[in-house]
Amino acid sequence: MRLQLAQFTDLSLLLMRLMVAAVFATSGWTDMTNPTERAKSIGMTPAFTMLLGAAELAGAVAVACGVLTQLAAIGLILVMLGAIYKKIVVWHTGFWGERASGWHYDLMLVLMNVVIACTDGGAYVLWK
């Protein structure tokens, strides 16, 4: 038995975009509203943390609304590749993590953004 689910592709992509946007918007908001504390937790300067937060918020809004979706998704991929690098190389965190969360979560967000970038976010977008 084969299910006929292809008709829900655009809706599925919209839901994935909204989930990605929710994750990055909350992270960006935290970076922007409390940059000093957040900078200490990620080992960066407060100025860089503010820049990171602004990039996350802008990417989240663009992905959610479907405005330059591919570019926004690629930008968010770069943010997450930086996070993965930090976890693997600097903090020596494993895939699942031991004392803190591993980089499996970050990789999942990278792949979600790859799907968004490769599909241009589906049909429900404001501007391609």
Salt bridges, closest charged atoms under 4 A:
ASP31 OD1 - ARG38 NE 2.61
ASP106 OD1 - LYS87 NZ 2.78
ASP120 OD2 - LYS128 NZ 3.88
